[in-house]
């Protein structure tokens, strides 16, 4: 689940980079300037956030339902599969 949360954080950092590019393009530096919200690139970056958040939440729910994740005592389904196939990667 830590990797899923890292993915959500990565999206946020990417979207923030897009915001900064929009600010540079518009020549503004005020974080509260609403003109940046009208930038199509930043708008698309924000729009992606909804599905990303839902996908992460669904994956976390699926892991929990399968007995995985942080509450699984360290034995997540992916670890069991890797052990079964003899994967050298933890």
C-alpha positions as CSV (number, residue, x, y, z in Angstrom):
1,X,0.0,0.0,0.0
2,X,3.0,2.3,0.5
3,X,3.7,2.0,-3.2
4,X,0.1,3.0,-4.0
5,X,0.3,6.0,-1.8
6,X,3.7,6.9,-3.5
7,X,1.9,6.7,-6.8
8,X,-0.8,9.1,-5.6
9,X,1.9,11.4,-4.3
10,X,3.8,11.2,-7.6
11,X,0.6,12.3,-9.4
12,X,0.3,15.3,-7.1
13,X,3.9,16.3,-7.7
14,X,3.4,16.0,-11.4
15,X,0.3,18.1,-11.3
16,X,2.1,20.7,-9.3
17,X,4.9,20.8,-12.0
18,X,2.2,21.4,-14.6
19,X,0.8,24.2,-12.4
20,X,4.2,25.8,-12.2
21,X,4.6,25.6,-16.0
22,X,1.2,27.3,-16.4
23,X,2.3,30.0,-14.0
24,X,5.5,30.6,-15.9
25,X,3.6,30.6,-19.2
26,X,1.1,33.1,-17.9
27,X,3.8,35.2,-16.1
28,X,2.2,34.9,-12.7
29,X,3.5,33.8,-9.4
30,X,0.5,34.1,-7.1
31,X,-0.6,30.6,-6.2
32,X,-4.2,31.9,-5.7
33,X,-4.3,33.5,-9.1
34,X,-7.3,31.9,-10.7
35,X,-6.1,32.4,-14.3
36,X,-3.9,29.3,-13.8
37,X,-7.0,27.3,-13.4
38,X,-8.1,28.3,-16.9
39,X,-4.9,26.8,-18.4
40,X,-5.9,23.8,-20.4
41,X,-2.8,21.7,-19.5
42,X,-3.3,22.3,-15.8
43,X,-7.0,21.6,-16.1
44,X,-6.3,18.2,-17.7
45,X,-3.7,17.4,-15.0
46,X,-6.3,18.2,-12.4
47,X,-8.9,16.2,-14.2
48,X,-6.7,13.1,-14.1
49,X,-6.5,13.3,-10.3
50,X,-10.1,12.0,-9.9
51,X,-9.5,8.8,-11.7
52,X,-6.1,8.3,-10.2
53,X,-7.5,8.8,-6.7
54,X,-10.3,6.3,-7.4
55,X,-7.9,3.8,-8.9
56,X,-5.7,4.0,-5.8
57,X,-8.6,3.7,-3.5
58,X,-10.0,0.7,-5.4
59,X,-6.6,-1.0,-5.4
60,X,-6.2,-0.5,-1.6
61,X,-9.7,-1.9,-1.1
62,X,-8.9,-4.9,-3.3
63,X,-5.6,-5.5,-1.4
64,X,-7.4,-5.3,1.9
65,X,-10.2,-7.7,0.7
66,X,-7.5,-10.2,-0.4
67,X,-5.8,-10.0,2.9
68,X,-3.0,-7.8,1.7
69,X,-1.7,-4.5,2.7
70,X,-0.4,-3.1,6.0
71,X,-2.9,-5.0,8.1
72,X,-1.9,-8.4,6.7
73,X,0.9,-9.2,9.1
74,X,3.5,-8.7,6.4
75,X,2.2,-11.5,4.2
76,X,0.7,-9.8,1.2
77,X,-0.7,-11.7,-1.8
78,X,2.1,-10.4,-4.1
79,X,4.7,-11.8,-1.7
80,X,3.0,-15.2,-1.7
81,X,2.9,-15.3,-5.5
82,X,6.5,-14.3,-5.7
83,X,7.4,-17.1,-3.3
84,X,5.4,-19.6,-5.4
85,X,7.1,-18.7,-8.6
86,X,10.5,-18.5,-7.0
87,X,11.1,-14.8,-7.8
88,X,14.5,-13.6,-6.6
89,X,13.0,-10.1,-6.1
90,X,11.5,-9.2,-2.7
